[in-house]
Structures are given as structure tokens and as C-alpha cells.
Amino acid sequence: MTKIFTSLIIFILLILNVKAENQTNKLDQLFKELKITNSQNSYNIEQQIWKIWSTHPTDEKKTLKLNQGANLMSQNQLFAAIEVITEVIELDPNWAEAWNKRATAYYLVGDYKKSQDDIDKVLALEERHFGAWAGQGLVNIQLKNYEKAMMSYKKAKEIYPSIKSTDAVIKELEKIIKENSI
């Protein structure tokens, strides 16, 4: 009986590992496409990336819990959202999108230090997270760290060349930096 149970556990772990590996391979392919596609197709690729990021690779319950936190954010129940998303992070501290969602909630409540700390976690787990790079730009604009903000937006644009609004933000930041250096 123990051998059957052990074999079953190993089989389940192998399936979960294959699912996570498939997610990683799909992301790799989408990021390659994102670099070379035109802006018309990039939105669809972006949406596929967000869907993968927002889906836990092995646990549907964690996906549902993260969605609950996101829904609370959309209802402006930001502190409740932070609590729910923190639970998700405690369940899986290696899920970059959970950190990203909480970084967003912290940003929205004006806690830029905690937002930046969570963005650092996101980028350590998924360096291609253009949303986190853009979020870091927003945080640094609030902190008046304009050069770091500009570098963050440039990094987002490097990953996702047709990302919307970054060109205008970068130009505005260049103008602010130039004015501040005079």
C-alpha cells in the first residue's frame, strides 16, 4: 500500500512539474514574439502573458485566492486585498504575480517603500515582468527618483518594445531631469 501511495505522489509531482515547465516554455515563446511583433499583435501576446502570470502553475486554489485579492483591489478594498494577497504569498513565496499584485495594492495605498520591496521580489523571480518594471517607474516618480523611474520604463520597453505610454513618460522624465539639472 505504501509503494502505491508513494508512486501516486511521485506521479502527481511529475505532472505538476510538467505543467509548470510548459508554462515556462510558453512564456519564453511569447516573450520572443513580443520583441518582434507589431503593436497590433502585441496586445494579444501581452494578454496571454498576463494570463499565464496570473495562473498558478500547480494550484488552482491559489489562482482563485489571487483573483479574490485582485477583485478586492478593483472594489477599492485595498487593505483587505493586501491581506488576501499576503496569504497567497505565504502559501507560495515563489509566485511572482502574487508579489506584483501586492506591490500594486501597496502603491495604491501610498506605501511606496513596501511597493518597491515587493517589486524587487517580482523582478528577482521574473526579470521580464514589464508590469513590475513600469510599476517601479511609477513608484520612483512618486519618490521623485526620476532617473531610476526613467531606467525602469526603458527596461519595460526593452522587454516589450510596443508597450503603451512609455515613450511619452520617458520623454517627460527626460524633460524633468534636464530641468532639475539646470
Buried (B, 14 or more C-beta within 10 A) or exposed (E): EEEEEEEEEEEEEEEEEEBEEEBEEBBEEBBEBBBEBEEEEBEEBBEBBEEBBBBBBBBEEBBEBBBBBBEBBEEEBBEBBBBBBBBBBEBBEEBBBBBBBBBBBBBBEEBBEBBBBBBBBBBEBBEBBBBBBBBBBBBBBBBEBBBBBBBBBBBBBEBBBBBEEBEEBBEBBEEBEEEEEE
